[in-house]
Every structure is written in C-alpha cells, then in structure tokens.
C-alpha cells in the first residue's frame, strides 16, 4: 500500500485525481484524518509519489482531467444500469412497438430495438 500526505485543504476529488494519475483502479482508497495520510492500496509508493508531483505541478489541469474522466465514468455506469434494468428495457420496448405503429401510418420504416437502445444511451450521455 502506498501513502502520501495530500495537498492542504484538498477534498475527495483531489485524492481521487491523484490516485487516478498513479494508475489506481480507485478501489479501497482511504484517507486517515488522524495521520493526514491518503492510502492507495493498488499502486506502488514511487507511482503515488510521482502522481502527487504531477498533480502539484498543474492542479488546475489535473482537476479538469479528473472531472472529465469522472463524468465519463458516470455516463458509462448509467448506460450500464439502463442495460441491466429489465423494467426500463420493457418500457422502451413497448414504446418502440407503439412508435412503429405510428410510423407505419406515415410510411416510415420501423425503428429496431438496437436503434432505440442506442438512442436511449445517447440521451443518457447527452441529457
């Protein structure tokens, strides 16, 4: 396990950004308020030390990169939750069938299940 003293008055987002720079999978990261140490279980001490140096060299860029990566992770999680939710899948399928009935009245081609799912995933990514 690697440990560092995080930057003064930093928060969880900063700790995660540093751990991410070090190559952590971001599992089992802990901050000990008594020792003021950030514990990152899945990286080496030299990697975590180098990540802290990288972060401190340009915290604004590191924070921006982490914010973007975090947002992408959340989008991926939400898309996965949609894919795993049988109720959501059923609702989307009923809507697709009903839309295709209306589309047929206007001589438009059917929307496939794959197209409909893709549109939902796009909407999750771009609300």
Residue pairs with C-beta under 8 A, 6 or more apart in sequence:
1 39
1 40
1 41
2 22
2 39
2 40
2 41
2 43
2 44
2 45
2 47
2 48
2 49
3 37
3 38
3 39
3 40
3 45
3 48
4 18
4 37
4 38
4 40
4 48
4 49
4 52
5 36
5 37
5 38
6 14
6 15
6 18
6 31
6 36
6 38
6 52
7 14
7 55
7 56
7 59
12 31
13 63
13 66
13 67
13 70
14 55
14 59
14 63
15 29
15 31
15 38
16 26
16 29
16 66
16 70
17 55
17 62
17 63
17 65
17 66
18 38
18 48
18 51
18 52
18 55
18 62
19 26
19 29
19 38
19 40
19 43
19 48
19 51
20 26
20 66
20 69
21 51
21 54
21 55
21 62
22 40
22 43
22 47
22 48
22 50
22 51
23 43
23 47
23 51
24 40
24 42
24 43
25 42
27 41
27 42
28 41
28 42
29 38
29 39
29 40
29 41
30 38
30 39
31 37
31 38
31 39
32 38
32 39
40 48
43 51
54 62
55 62
75 124
75 125
78 124
79 121
79 124
79 125
82 88
82 89
82 120
82 121
82 124
83 89
83 117
92 116
92 117
92 120
93 113
93 116
95 116
96 111
96 113
96 116
99 111
100 110
100 111
103 109
103 110
103 111
104 110
